[in-house]
Amino acid sequence: MLQKKRTVKMEQNKQPQSENNGQQPYRPEIWYPAGCPQKEKPDAGKTQEDAPVPPQGNGPAYRNPATGAPQQGGFVPPCPHRPMNNGTRVLIAILSVLLAIFVTLFAVTFSNQKTSEAGQDSSSSSSQPKETESSSRAFNTVPNDGKGTGSSIIIQEKSGAVMSAQNVFSKISPSVVGVLTKLPDEDGNESDSQGTGIIASSDGVILTNAHVIGYSPSADVNVVLPGKKVEYKARILGFDKTSDLAVLKISATGLMPAQFGSENELQVGEQVIAIGNPSGMDYSNSLTGGYVSALDRTIAGHSGNGMTYIQTDAAINPGNSGGPLCNLYGQVVGINSCKIVSTGYEGMGFAIPVSKASTIINQLIHTGYVPGRTRIGITCAPVSQLEMQMKGIPNGLQIFSIDKDSPLYHNGVEKGDILCEFDGKDVTTTDELLGQMTSYKPGDKVRVKIYSVSQRKMLTKTVALLEDKGESSSSAAK
């Protein structure tokens, strides 16, 4: 028994012989090509007879798993594959599920978006109006030729029968334009302002609010005519910050001017309509209606020059500024001013009566300013609460610049000082200062109190007021 075992062992150690010798060749369990990364055990249940026959000849090298010695052969069997572990299988399954969920969500979202777009296209009650030719910004700009005008506005009496709101709109809307202004901010960047204007003459005189053009004589202003895809470069003939009125001129002819009526023929309870561009040109030529709520209204900060206003419950929103308030005879009786609408209230809009402002308007058309207006010759802005706390300065108007013709120039006042009082009254906004100056004539002397930042004390000065010939600008209370 022991002898038989040794014989078997010796036979196993012999090298396999070629089939040409008539002997049964040795067949290893697995033959690996030289360089395979690892060895694998034979599958359970397989015998040596099932193992591949080792290749012969001068082919690629093989490595005997039993001895590790390289062999030569012609056929290259593939390297065995490493089996996938459980962690990899779980990761692949999770990624597959996530991919399926993502594809499903994308398909549902895309389908809902298509359905929503189709619904919007087929619905006429969409909350967002489609862009039309009347609401589009113009593609071309007509330059200004710089020519003047001999036109003036004329106030007319009521005539004819009372019209419906539809007929009033049809008559007035061709005279309502868009006013587009680029205004520089404190950082030197430009911001867009959009308002409304009224055609006052066939040769291109346009009325609007002074705040629509930023109270600036050098503002970049364009005018868009109703239904046109052309912008006209506008020239500022003049503006008056006190009454919030401005007059523009474009190089156009054959325009449809509005007819102007008198506030004196209005009555409380009379129906009126407002036409304008609330929120800008996207809602151009919008109509709102209401009643005359009151006449001869005084408004603090805006009535210092004696101007009173028409109060109405017709909706007047930002963008309506400079647009017409019309009676039912198709006449423009007021120029809507969102600037003087009381914030926090509803149904309280105010319009500048054209009949009371006609003199100011014609003066702006012909001379570029309103004679008799006064200025002090400084640019200034309100001091913020933060500055007062951090710098320990009083409330008032901080002076940014002083004109050479100002009575404060070389008078002990410096840039950065604070104007606190004007003729014994506190001033904290430029509107308050302008309102107080309307009570005076050019050449009148008034006493002002100015806090000197460098000296840390209050200075009292007596100054002679200058005539304002249109020098005022957006940041200035000149």
Beta strands, then each sheet from edge to edge (+ up, - down):
strand 1: 32-33
strand 2: 61-63
strand 3: 70-72
strand 4: 140-142
strand 5: 155-156
strand 6: 176-184
strand 7: 190-199
strand 8: 205-208
strand 9: 220-224
strand 10: 230-233
strand 11: 235-240
strand 12: 245-249
strand 13: 260-261
strand 14: 271-276
strand 15: 286-297
strand 16: 309-312
strand 17: 324-326
strand 18: 332-336
strand 19: 349-353
strand 20: 374-375
strand 21: 378-382
strand 22: 397-402
strand 23: 418-422
strand 24: 425-426
strand 25: 445-452
strand 26: 457-464
strand 27: 466-467
sheet 1: 1+ 2- 3+
sheet 2: 4+ 10+ 9- 6+ 7- 8+ 12- 11+
sheet 3: 5+ 13+
sheet 4: 14+ 15- 16+ 19- 18+ 17- 14+
sheet 5: 20+ 27-
sheet 6: 21+ 22- 23+ 24-
sheet 7: 21+ 22- 23+ 25- 26+
end
